[in-house]
């Protein structure tokens, strides 16, 4: 299910602008989605949210 959200997440980050690296994991299934996974980045915030209540935060790192 997480991977099916990938295109929507990438579209949202392009709309917001800036530089993004994304890692999302479903803790119950272990399924994950990564964007720019080979590029080092610092996580400014870790948010654990239920699907449907997910919020995108923008940080200039």
mmCIF file as Biopython writes it, N, C-alpha, C and O atoms, coordinates in Angstrom:
data_model
#
loop_
_atom_site.group_PDB
_atom_site.id
_atom_site.type_symbol
_atom_site.label_atom_id
_atom_site.label_alt_id
_atom_site.label_comp_id
_atom_site.label_asym_id
_atom_site.label_entity_id
_atom_site.label_seq_id
_atom_site.pdbx_PDB_ins_code
_atom_site.Cartn_x
_atom_site.Cartn_y
_atom_site.Cartn_z
_atom_site.occupancy
_atom_site.B_iso_or_equiv
_atom_site.auth_seq_id
_atom_site.auth_asym_id
_atom_site.pdbx_PDB_model_num
ATOM 1   N N  . UNK A ? 1  ? 0.814  -1.194 0.000  1.0 0.0 1  A 1 
ATOM 2   C CA . UNK A ? 1  ? 0.000  0.000  0.000  1.0 0.0 1  A 1 
ATOM 3   C C  . UNK A ? 1  ? 0.860  1.262  0.000  1.0 0.0 1  A 1 
ATOM 4   O O  . UNK A ? 1  ? 0.528  2.245  -0.663 1.0 0.0 1  A 1 
ATOM 5   N N  . UNK A ? 2  ? 1.965  1.233  0.743  1.0 0.0 2  A 1 
ATOM 6   C CA . UNK A ? 2  ? 2.845  2.406  0.816  1.0 0.0 2  A 1 
ATOM 7   C C  . UNK A ? 2  ? 3.370  2.768  -0.571 1.0 0.0 2  A 1 
ATOM 8   O O  . UNK A ? 2  ? 3.366  3.940  -0.947 1.0 0.0 2  A 1 
ATOM 9   N N  . UNK A ? 3  ? 3.821  1.775  -1.331 1.0 0.0 3  A 1 
ATOM 10  C CA . UNK A ? 3  ? 4.401  2.057  -2.647 1.0 0.0 3  A 1 
ATOM 11  C C  . UNK A ? 3  ? 3.373  2.660  -3.597 1.0 0.0 3  A 1 
ATOM 12  O O  . UNK A ? 3  ? 3.737  3.422  -4.493 1.0 0.0 3  A 1 
ATOM 13  N N  . UNK A ? 4  ? 2.104  2.335  -3.416 1.0 0.0 4  A 1 
ATOM 14  C CA . UNK A ? 4  ? 1.076  2.904  -4.287 1.0 0.0 4  A 1 
ATOM 15  C C  . UNK A ? 4  ? 0.880  4.394  -4.028 1.0 0.0 4  A 1 
ATOM 16  O O  . UNK A ? 4  ? 0.317  5.095  -4.869 1.0 0.0 4  A 1 
ATOM 17  N N  . UNK A ? 5  ? 1.335  4.889  -2.881 1.0 0.0 5  A 1 
ATOM 18  C CA . UNK A ? 5  ? 1.241  6.311  -2.564 1.0 0.0 5  A 1 
ATOM 19  C C  . UNK A ? 5  ? 2.436  7.105  -3.095 1.0 0.0 5  A 1 
ATOM 20  O O  . UNK A ? 5  ? 2.428  8.335  -3.057 1.0 0.0 5  A 1 
ATOM 21  N N  . UNK A ? 6  ? 3.455  6.412  -3.584 1.0 0.0 6  A 1 
ATOM 22  C CA . UNK A ? 6  ? 4.693  7.060  -4.012 1.0 0.0 6  A 1 
ATOM 23  C C  . UNK A ? 6  ? 4.506  8.179  -5.014 1.0 0.0 6  A 1 
ATOM 24  O O  . UNK A ? 6  ? 5.068  9.260  -4.840 1.0 0.0 6  A 1 
ATOM 25  N N  . UNK A ? 7  ? 3.726  7.944  -6.063 1.0 0.0 7  A 1 
ATOM 26  C CA . UNK A ? 7  ? 3.525  8.973  -7.091 1.0 0.0 7  A 1 
ATOM 27  C C  . UNK A ? 7  ? 2.861  10.212 -6.504 1.0 0.0 7  A 1 
ATOM 28  O O  . UNK A ? 7  ? 3.214  11.335 -6.865 1.0 0.0 7  A 1 
ATOM 29  N N  . UNK A ? 8  ? 1.905  10.017 -5.605 1.0 0.0 8  A 1 
ATOM 30  C CA . UNK A ? 8  ? 1.225  11.154 -4.979 1.0 0.0 8  A 1 
ATOM 31  C C  . UNK A ? 8  ? 2.189  11.944 -4.096 1.0 0.0 8  A 1 
ATOM 32  O O  . UNK A ? 8  ? 2.140  13.173 -4.068 1.0 0.0 8  A 1 
ATOM 33  N N  . UNK A ? 9  ? 3.061  11.243 -3.379 1.0 0.0 9  A 1 
ATOM 34  C CA . UNK A ? 9  ? 4.034  11.928 -2.525 1.0 0.0 9  A 1 
ATOM 35  C C  . UNK A ? 9  ? 5.016  12.735 -3.359 1.0 0.0 9  A 1 
ATOM 36  O O  . UNK A ? 9  ? 5.329  13.876 -3.019 1.0 0.0 9  A 1 
ATOM 37  N N  . UNK A ? 10 ? 5.503  12.154 -4.443 1.0 0.0 10 A 1 
ATOM 38  C CA . UNK A ? 10 ? 6.447  12.868 -5.301 1.0 0.0 10 A 1 
ATOM 39  C C  . UNK A ? 10 ? 5.792  14.097 -5.925 1.0 0.0 10 A 1 
ATOM 40  O O  . UNK A ? 10 ? 6.430  15.141 -6.054 1.0 0.0 10 A 1 
ATOM 41  N N  . UNK A ? 11 ? 4.532  13.979 -6.308 1.0 0.0 11 A 1 
ATOM 42  C CA . UNK A ? 11 ? 3.808  15.129 -6.864 1.0 0.0 11 A 1 
ATOM 43  C C  . UNK A ? 11 ? 3.676  16.236 -5.812 1.0 0.0 11 A 1 
ATOM 44  O O  . UNK A ? 11 ? 3.835  17.415 -6.126 1.0 0.0 11 A 1 
ATOM 45  N N  . UNK A ? 12 ? 3.387  15.855 -4.574 1.0 0.0 12 A 1 
ATOM 46  C CA . UNK A ? 12 ? 3.251  16.847 -3.500 1.0 0.0 12 A 1 
ATOM 47  C C  . UNK A ? 12 ? 4.576  17.550 -3.223 1.0 0.0 12 A 1 
ATOM 48  O O  . UNK A ? 12 ? 4.590  18.755 -2.972 1.0 0.0 12 A 1 
ATOM 49  N N  . UNK A ? 13 ? 5.689  16.819 -3.264 1.0 0.0 13 A 1 
ATOM 50  C CA . UNK A ? 13 ? 6.987  17.445 -3.008 1.0 0.0 13 A 1 
ATOM 51  C C  . UNK A ? 13 ? 7.384  18.370 -4.150 1.0 0.0 13 A 1 
ATOM 52  O O  . UNK A ? 13 ? 7.985  19.417 -3.910 1.0 0.0 13 A 1 
ATOM 53  N N  . UNK A ? 14 ? 7.060  18.002 -5.387 1.0 0.0 14 A 1 
ATOM 54  C CA . UNK A ? 14 ? 7.352  18.887 -6.520 1.0 0.0 14 A 1 
ATOM 55  C C  . UNK A ? 14 ? 6.543  20.177 -6.419 1.0 0.0 14 A 1 
ATOM 56  O O  . UNK A ? 14 ? 7.049  21.253 -6.736 1.0 0.0 14 A 1 
ATOM 57  N N  . UNK A ? 15 ? 5.305  20.076 -5.984 1.0 0.0 15 A 1 
ATOM 58  C CA . UNK A ? 15 ? 4.453  21.250 -5.810 1.0 0.0 15 A 1 
ATOM 59  C C  . UNK A ? 15 ? 5.012  22.163 -4.728 1.0 0.0 15 A 1 
ATOM 60  O O  . UNK A ? 15 ? 5.007  23.385 -4.875 1.0 0.0 15 A 1 
ATOM 61  N N  . UNK A ? 16 ? 5.496  21.567 -3.638 1.0 0.0 16 A 1 
ATOM 62  C CA . UNK A ? 16 ? 6.027  22.346 -2.515 1.0 0.0 16 A 1 
ATOM 63  C C  . UNK A ? 16 ? 7.373  22.977 -2.846 1.0 0.0 16 A 1 
ATOM 64  O O  . UNK A ? 16 ? 7.717  24.025 -2.299 1.0 0.0 16 A 1 
ATOM 65  N N  . UNK A ? 17 ? 8.138  22.350 -3.738 1.0 0.0 17 A 1 
ATOM 66  C CA . UNK A ? 17 ? 9.463  22.853 -4.083 1.0 0.0 17 A 1 
ATOM 67  C C  . UNK A ? 17 ? 10.495 22.471 -3.036 1.0 0.0 17 A 1 
ATOM 68  O O  . UNK A ? 17 ? 10.162 21.828 -2.040 1.0 0.0 17 A 1 
ATOM 69  N N  . UNK A ? 18 ? 11.731 22.857 -3.251 1.0 0.0 18 A 1 
ATOM 70  C CA . UNK A ? 18 ? 12.806 22.550 -2.312 1.0 0.0 18 A 1 
ATOM 71  C C  . UNK A ? 18 ? 13.408 21.182 -2.567 1.0 0.0 18 A 1 
ATOM 72  O O  . UNK A ? 18 ? 13.053 20.501 -3.529 1.0 0.0 18 A 1 
ATOM 73  N N  . UNK A ? 19 ? 14.317 20.791 -1.700 1.0 0.0 19 A 1 
ATOM 74  C CA . UNK A ? 19 ? 14.989 19.498 -1.798 1.0 0.0 19 A 1 
ATOM 75  C C  . UNK A ? 19 ? 14.354 18.533 -0.810 1.0 0.0 19 A 1 
ATOM 76  O O  . UNK A ? 19 ? 14.160 18.872 0.358  1.0 0.0 19 A 1 
ATOM 77  N N  . UNK A ? 20 ? 14.033 17.339 -1.271 1.0 0.0 20 A 1 
ATOM 78  C CA . UNK A ? 20 ? 13.358 16.356 -0.441 1.0 0.0 20 A 1 
ATOM 79  C C  . UNK A ? 20 ? 14.051 15.006 -0.517 1.0 0.0 20 A 1 
ATOM 80  O O  . UNK A ? 20 ? 14.557 14.616 -1.569 1.0 0.0 20 A 1 
ATOM 81  N N  . UNK A ? 21 ? 14.071 14.315 0.572  1.0 0.0 21 A 1 
ATOM 82  C CA . UNK A ? 21 ? 14.385 12.892 0.625  1.0 0.0 21 A 1 
ATOM 83  C C  . UNK A ? 21 ? 13.269 12.295 1.474  1.0 0.0 21 A 1 
ATOM 84  O O  . UNK A ? 21 ? 12.921 12.846 2.518  1.0 0.0 21 A 1 
ATOM 85  N N  . UNK A ? 22 ? 12.717 11.189 1.038  1.0 0.0 22 A 1 
ATOM 86  C CA . UNK A ? 22 ? 11.551 10.624 1.711  1.0 0.0 22 A 1 
ATOM 87  C C  . UNK A ? 22 ? 11.832 9.183  2.101  1.0 0.0 22 A 1 
ATOM 88  O O  . UNK A ? 22 ? 12.353 8.405  1.301  1.0 0.0 22 A 1 
ATOM 89  N N  . UNK A ? 23 ? 11.490 8.835  3.318  1.0 0.0 23 A 1 
ATOM 90  C CA . UNK A ? 23 ? 11.479 7.439  3.748  1.0 0.0 23 A 1 
ATOM 91  C C  . UNK A ? 23 ? 10.229 7.239  4.579  1.0 0.0 23 A 1 
ATOM 92  O O  . UNK A ? 23 ? 10.052 7.892  5.608  1.0 0.0 23 A 1 
ATOM 93  N N  . UNK A ? 24 ? 9.374  6.353  4.147  1.0 0.0 24 A 1 
ATOM 94  C CA . UNK A ? 24 ? 8.143  6.051  4.869  1.0 0.0 24 A 1 
ATOM 95  C C  . UNK A ? 24 ? 8.071  4.542  5.047  1.0 0.0 24 A 1 
ATOM 96  O O  . UNK A ? 24 ? 8.330  3.780  4.116  1.0 0.0 24 A 1 
ATOM 97  N N  . UNK A ? 25 ? 7.718  4.126  6.246  1.0 0.0 25 A 1 
ATOM 98  C CA . UNK A ? 25 ? 7.633  2.698  6.539  1.0 0.0 25 A 1 
ATOM 99  C C  . UNK A ? 25 ? 6.336  2.406  7.285  1.0 0.0 25 A 1 
ATOM 100 O O  . UNK A ? 25 ? 5.960  3.123  8.213  1.0 0.0 25 A 1 
ATOM 101 N N  . UNK A ? 26 ? 5.663  1.342  6.864  1.0 0.0 26 A 1 
ATOM 102 C CA . UNK A ? 26 ? 4.489  0.843  7.586  1.0 0.0 26 A 1 
ATOM 103 C C  . UNK A ? 26 ? 5.021  -0.073 8.680  1.0 0.0 26 A 1 
ATOM 104 O O  . UNK A ? 26 ? 5.512  -1.164 8.390  1.0 0.0 26 A 1 
ATOM 105 N N  . UNK A ? 27 ? 4.930  0.356  9.922  1.0 0.0 27 A 1 
ATOM 106 C CA . UNK A ? 27 ? 5.512  -0.395 11.025 1.0 0.0 27 A 1 
ATOM 107 C C  . UNK A ? 27 ? 4.839  -1.741 11.250 1.0 0.0 27 A 1 
ATOM 108 O O  . UNK A ? 27 ? 5.453  -2.643 11.820 1.0 0.0 27 A 1 
ATOM 109 N N  . UNK A ? 28 ? 3.609  -1.896 10.823 1.0 0.0 28 A 1 
ATOM 110 C CA . UNK A ? 28 ? 2.920  -3.170 11.028 1.0 0.0 28 A 1 
ATOM 111 C C  . UNK A ? 28 ? 3.282  -4.211 9.974  1.0 0.0 28 A 1 
ATOM 112 O O  . UNK A ? 28 ? 3.253  -5.408 10.260 1.0 0.0 28 A 1 
ATOM 113 N N  . UNK A ? 29 ? 3.627  -3.774 8.745  1.0 0.0 29 A 1 
ATOM 114 C CA . UNK A ? 29 ? 3.949  -4.731 7.678  1.0 0.0 29 A 1 
ATOM 115 C C  . UNK A ? 29 ? 5.419  -4.710 7.270  1.0 0.0 29 A 1 
ATOM 116 O O  . UNK A ? 29 ? 5.908  -5.653 6.648  1.0 0.0 29 A 1 
ATOM 117 N N  . UNK A ? 30 ? 6.122  -3.634 7.620  1.0 0.0 30 A 1 
ATOM 118 C CA . UNK A ? 30 ? 7.518  -3.500 7.218  1.0 0.0 30 A 1 
ATOM 119 C C  . UNK A ? 30 ? 7.693  -2.965 5.806  1.0 0.0 30 A 1 
ATOM 120 O O  . UNK A ? 30 ? 8.824  -2.774 5.361  1.0 0.0 30 A 1 
ATOM 121 N N  . UNK A ? 31 ? 6.594  -2.718 5.087  1.0 0.0 31 A 1 
ATOM 122 C CA . UNK A ? 31 ? 6.671  -2.169 3.730  1.0 0.0 31 A 1 
ATOM 123 C C  . UNK A ? 31 ? 7.195  -0.737 3.801  1.0 0.0 31 A 1 
ATOM 124 O O  . UNK A ? 31 ? 6.856  0.009  4.720  1.0 0.0 31 A 1 
ATOM 125 N N  . UNK A ? 32 ? 8.026  -0.357 2.823  1.0 0.0 32 A 1 
ATOM 126 C CA . UNK A ? 32 ? 8.593  0.990  2.855  1.0 0.0 32 A 1 
ATOM 127 C C  . UNK A ? 32 ? 8.627  1.612  1.464  1.0 0.0 32 A 1 
ATOM 128 O O  . UNK A ? 32 ? 8.531  0.920  0.450  1.0 0.0 32 A 1 
ATOM 129 N N  . UNK A ? 33 ? 8.765  2.931  1.442  1.0 0.0 33 A 1 
ATOM 130 C CA . UNK A ? 33 ? 8.930  3.708  0.218  1.0 0.0 33 A 1 
ATOM 131 C C  . UNK A ? 33 ? 10.080 4.670  0.446  1.0 0.0 33 A 1 
ATOM 132 O O  . UNK A ? 33 ? 10.133 5.348  1.472  1.0 0.0 33 A 1 
ATOM 133 N N  . UNK A ? 34 ? 11.006 4.735  -0.507 1.0 0.0 34 A 1 
ATOM 134 C CA . UNK A ? 34 ? 12.151 5.633  -0.395 1.0 0.0 34 A 1 
ATOM 135 C C  . UNK A ? 34 ? 12.296 6.441  -1.680 1.0 0.0 34 A 1 
ATOM 136 O O  . UNK A ? 34 ? 12.088 5.925  -2.778 1.0 0.0 34 A 1 
ATOM 137 N N  . UNK A ? 35 ? 12.653 7.701  -1.529 1.0 0.0 35 A 1 
ATOM 138 C CA . UNK A ? 35 ? 12.949 8.581  -2.667 1.0 0.0 35 A 1 
ATOM 139 C C  . UNK A ? 35 ? 14.286 9.245  -2.368 1.0 0.0 35 A 1 
ATOM 140 O O  . UNK A ? 35 ? 14.469 9.820  -1.295 1.0 0.0 35 A 1 
ATOM 141 N N  . UNK A ? 36 ? 15.213 9.169  -3.305 1.0 0.0 36 A 1 
ATOM 142 C CA . UNK A ? 36 ? 16.586 9.654  -3.122 1.0 0.0 36 A 1 
ATOM 143 C C  . UNK A ? 36 ? 17.277 8.905  -1.983 1.0 0.0 36 A 1 
ATOM 144 O O  . UNK A ? 36 ? 18.004 9.497  -1.185 1.0 0.0 36 A 1 
ATOM 145 N N  . UNK A ? 37 ? 17.037 7.581  -1.921 1.0 0.0 37 A 1 
ATOM 146 C CA . UNK A ? 37 ? 17.595 6.776  -0.839 1.0 0.0 37 A 1 
ATOM 147 C C  . UNK A ? 37 ? 19.112 6.677  -0.867 1.0 0.0 37 A 1 
ATOM 148 O O  . UNK A ? 37 ? 19.723 6.361  0.154  1.0 0.0 37 A 1 
ATOM 149 N N  . UNK A ? 38 ? 19.735 6.938  -2.014 1.0 0.0 38 A 1 
ATOM 150 C CA . UNK A ? 38 ? 21.196 6.862  -2.114 1.0 0.0 38 A 1 
ATOM 151 C C  . UNK A ? 38 ? 21.882 8.191  -1.834 1.0 0.0 38 A 1 
ATOM 152 O O  . UNK A ? 38 ? 23.110 8.275  -1.862 1.0 0.0 38 A 1 
ATOM 153 N N  . UNK A ? 39 ? 21.103 9.218  -1.567 1.0 0.0 39 A 1 
ATOM 154 C CA . UNK A ? 39 ? 21.650 10.548 -1.282 1.0 0.0 39 A 1 
ATOM 155 C C  . UNK A ? 39 ? 21.601 10.776 0.227  1.0 0.0 39 A 1 
ATOM 156 O O  . UNK A ? 39 ? 20.531 10.687 0.828  1.0 0.0 39 A 1 
ATOM 157 N N  . UNK A ? 40 ? 22.755 11.071 0.851  1.0 0.0 40 A 1 
ATOM 158 C CA . UNK A ? 40 ? 22.744 11.314 2.300  1.0 0.0 40 A 1 
ATOM 159 C C  . UNK A ? 40 ? 21.854 12.504 2.654  1.0 0.0 40 A 1 
ATOM 160 O O  . UNK A ? 40 ? 21.853 13.517 1.955  1.0 0.0 40 A 1 
ATOM 161 N N  . UNK A ? 41 ? 21.109 12.377 3.728  1.0 0.0 41 A 1 
ATOM 162 C CA . UNK A ? 41 ? 20.282 13.483 4.197  1.0 0.0 41 A 1 
ATOM 163 C C  . UNK A ? 41 ? 20.096 13.367 5.700  1.0 0.0 41 A 1 
ATOM 164 O O  . UNK A ? 41 ? 20.266 12.295 6.282  1.0 0.0 41 A 1 
ATOM 165 N N  . UNK A ? 42 ? 19.749 14.467 6.308  1.0 0.0 42 A 1 
ATOM 166 C CA . UNK A ? 42 ? 19.481 14.503 7.743  1.0 0.0 42 A 1 
ATOM 167 C C  . UNK A ? 42 ? 17.975 14.548 7.959  1.0 0.0 42 A 1 
ATOM 168 O O  . UNK A ? 42 ? 17.279 15.342 7.326  1.0 0.0 42 A 1 
ATOM 169 N N  . UNK A ? 43 ? 17.480 13.716 8.833  1.0 0.0 43 A 1 
ATOM 170 C CA . UNK A ? 43 ? 16.052 13.741 9.151  1.0 0.0 43 A 1 
ATOM 171 C C  . UNK A ? 43 ? 15.799 14.862 10.146 1.0 0.0 43 A 1 
ATOM 172 O O  . UNK A ? 43 ? 16.317 14.843 11.263 1.0 0.0 43 A 1 
ATOM 173 N N  . UNK A ? 44 ? 15.010 15.828 9.737  1.0 0.0 44 A 1 
ATOM 174 C CA . UNK A ? 44 ? 14.697 16.950 10.614 1.0 0.0 44 A 1 
ATOM 175 C C  . UNK A ? 44 ? 13.579 16.592 11.580 1.0 0.0 44 A 1 
ATOM 176 O O  . UNK A ? 44 ? 13.473 17.169 12.662 1.0 0.0 44 A 1 
ATOM 177 N N  . UNK A ? 45 ? 12.756 15.647 11.187 1.0 0.0 45 A 1 
ATOM 178 C CA . UNK A ? 45 ? 11.633 15.292 12.043 1.0 0.0 45 A 1 
ATOM 179 C C  . UNK A ? 45 ? 11.153 13.899 11.685 1.0 0.0 45 A 1 
ATOM 180 O O  . UNK A ? 45 ? 11.092 13.535 10.511 1.0 0.0 45 A 1 
ATOM 181 N N  . UNK A ? 46 ? 10.819 13.135 12.687 1.0 0.0 46 A 1 
ATOM 182 C CA . UNK A ? 46 ? 10.213 11.828 12.470 1.0 0.0 46 A 1 
ATOM 183 C C  . UNK A ? 46 ? 8.772  11.925 12.940 1.0 0.0 46 A 1 
ATOM 184 O O  . UNK A ? 46 ? 8.507  12.305 14.080 1.0 0.0 46 A 1 
ATOM 185 N N  . UNK A ? 47 ? 7.858  11.588 12.073 1.0 0.0 47 A 1 
ATOM 186 C CA . UNK A ? 47 ? 6.448  11.654 12.415 1.0 0.0 47 A 1 
ATOM 187 C C  . UNK A ? 47 ? 5.833  10.279 12.232 1.0 0.0 47 A 1 
ATOM 188 O O  . UNK A ? 47 ? 5.939  9.685  11.158 1.0 0.0 47 A 1 
ATOM 189 N N  . UNK A ? 48 ? 5.203  9.779  13.256 1.0 0.0 48 A 1 
ATOM 190 C CA . UNK A ? 48 ? 4.460  8.528  13.147 1.0 0.0 48 A 1 
ATOM 191 C C  . UNK A ? 48 ? 2.991  8.910  13.071 1.0 0.0 48 A 1 
ATOM 192 O O  . UNK A ? 48 ? 2.437  9.481  14.010 1.0 0.0 48 A 1 
ATOM 193 N N  . UNK A ? 49 ? 2.365  8.588  11.942 1.0 0.0 49 A 1 
ATOM 194 C CA . UNK A ? 49 ? 0.978  9.003  11.725 1.0 0.0 49 A 1 
ATOM 195 C C  . UNK A ? 49 ? 0.199  7.875  11.078 1.0 0.0 49 A 1 
ATOM 196 O O  . UNK A ? 49 ? 0.750  7.092  10.304 1.0 0.0 49 A 1 
ATOM 197 N N  . UNK A ? 50 ? -1.058 7.795  11.392 1.0 0.0 50 A 1 
ATOM 198 C CA . UNK A ? 50 ? -1.928 6.830  10.736 1.0 0.0 50 A 1 
ATOM 199 C C  . UNK A ? 50 ? -2.214 7.330  9.330  1.0 0.0 50 A 1 
ATOM 200 O O  . UNK A ? 50 ? -2.348 8.534  9.111  1.0 0.0 50 A 1 
ATOM 201 N N  . UNK A ? 51 ? -2.310 6.404  8.371  1.0 0.0 51 A 1 
ATOM 202 C CA . UNK A ? 51 ? -2.651 6.807  7.005  1.0 0.0 51 A 1 
ATOM 203 C C  . UNK A ? 51 ? -3.988 7.530  7.032  1.0 0.0 51 A 1 
ATOM 204 O O  . UNK A ? 51 ? -4.908 7.138  7.750  1.0 0.0 51 A 1 
ATOM 205 N N  . UNK A ? 52 ? -4.079 8.551  6.268  1.0 0.0 52 A 1 
ATOM 206 C CA . UNK A ? 52 ? -5.266 9.387  6.273  1.0 0.0 52 A 1 
ATOM 207 C C  . UNK A ? 52 ? -5.069 10.623 7.131  1.0 0.0 52 A 1 
ATOM 208 O O  . UNK A ? 52 ? -5.810 11.599 7.011  1.0 0.0 52 A 1 
ATOM 209 N N  . UNK A ? 53 ? -4.058 10.575 8.002  1.0 0.0 53 A 1 
ATOM 210 C CA . UNK A ? 53 ? -3.730 11.723 8.841  1.0 0.0 53 A 1 
ATOM 211 C C  . UNK A ? 53 ? -2.286 12.147 8.603  1.0 0.0 53 A 1 
ATOM 212 O O  . UNK A ? 53 ? -1.706 12.877 9.408  1.0 0.0 53 A 1 
ATOM 213 N N  . UNK A ? 54 ? -1.709 11.689 7.497  1.0 0.0 54 A 1 
ATOM 214 C CA . UNK A ? 54 ? -0.311 11.966 7.208  1.0 0.0 54 A 1 
ATOM 215 C C  . UNK A ? 54 ? -0.132 13.434 6.829  1.0 0.0 54 A 1 
ATOM 216 O O  . UNK A ? 54 ? -0.910 13.982 6.048  1.0 0.0 54 A 1 
ATOM 217 N N  . UNK A ? 55 ? 0.878  14.049 7.377  1.0 0.0 55 A 1 
ATOM 218 C CA . UNK A ? 55 ? 1.168  15.458 7.127  1.0 0.0 55 A 1 
ATOM 219 C C  . UNK A ? 55 ? 2.555  15.564 6.529  1.0 0.0 55 A 1 
ATOM 220 O O  . UNK A ? 55 ? 3.479  14.905 7.006  1.0 0.0 55 A 1 
ATOM 221 N N  . UNK A ? 56 ? 2.727  16.377 5.494  1.0 0.0 56 A 1 
ATOM 222 C CA . UNK A ? 56 ? 4.035  16.603 4.904  1.0 0.0 56 A 1 
ATOM 223 C C  . UNK A ? 56 ? 4.618  17.870 5.508  1.0 0.0 56 A 1 
ATOM 224 O O  . UNK A ? 56 ? 4.002  18.934 5.445  1.0 0.0 56 A 1 
ATOM 225 N N  . UNK A ? 57 ? 5.804  17.758 6.092  1.0 0.0 57 A 1 
ATOM 226 C CA . UNK A ? 57 ? 6.504  18.907 6.653  1.0 0.0 57 A 1 
ATOM 227 C C  . UNK A ? 57 ? 7.663  19.255 5.738  1.0 0.0 57 A 1 
ATOM 228 O O  . UNK A ? 57 ? 8.303  18.363 5.181  1.0 0.0 57 A 1 
ATOM 229 N N  . UNK A ? 58 ? 7.939  20.537 5.577  1.0 0.0 58 A 1 
ATOM 230 C CA . UNK A ? 58 ? 9.036  20.967 4.711  1.0 0.0 58 A 1 
ATOM 231 C C  . UNK A ? 58 ? 10.131 21.558 5.572  1.0 0.0 58 A 1 
ATOM 232 O O  . UNK A ? 58 ? 9.873  22.418 6.415  1.0 0.0 58 A 1 
ATOM 233 N N  . UNK A ? 59 ? 11.343 21.102 5.362  1.0 0.0 59 A 1 
ATOM 234 C CA . UNK A ? 59 ? 12.508 21.606 6.081  1.0 0.0 59 A 1 
ATOM 235 C C  . UNK A ? 59 ? 13.608 21.891 5.069  1.0 0.0 59 A 1 
ATOM 236 O O  . UNK A ? 59 ? 13.865 21.074 4.186  1.0 0.0 59 A 1 
ATOM 237 N N  . UNK A ? 60 ? 14.241 23.017 5.188  1.0 0.0 60 A 1 
ATOM 238 C CA . UNK A ? 60 ? 15.419 23.315 4.376  1.0 0.0 60 A 1 
ATOM 239 C C  . UNK A ? 60 ? 16.619 22.850 5.173  1.0 0.0 60 A 1 
ATOM 240 O O  . UNK A ? 60 ? 16.955 23.428 6.206  1.0 0.0 60 A 1 
ATOM 241 N N  . UNK A ? 61 ? 17.259 21.807 4.690  1.0 0.0 61 A 1 
ATOM 242 C CA . UNK A ? 61 ? 18.389 21.217 5.415  1.0 0.0 61 A 1 
ATOM 243 C C  . UNK A ? 61 ? 19.672 21.559 4.710  1.0 0.0 61 A 1 
ATOM 244 O O  . UNK A ? 61 ? 20.747 21.159 5.157  1.0 0.0 61 A 1 
#
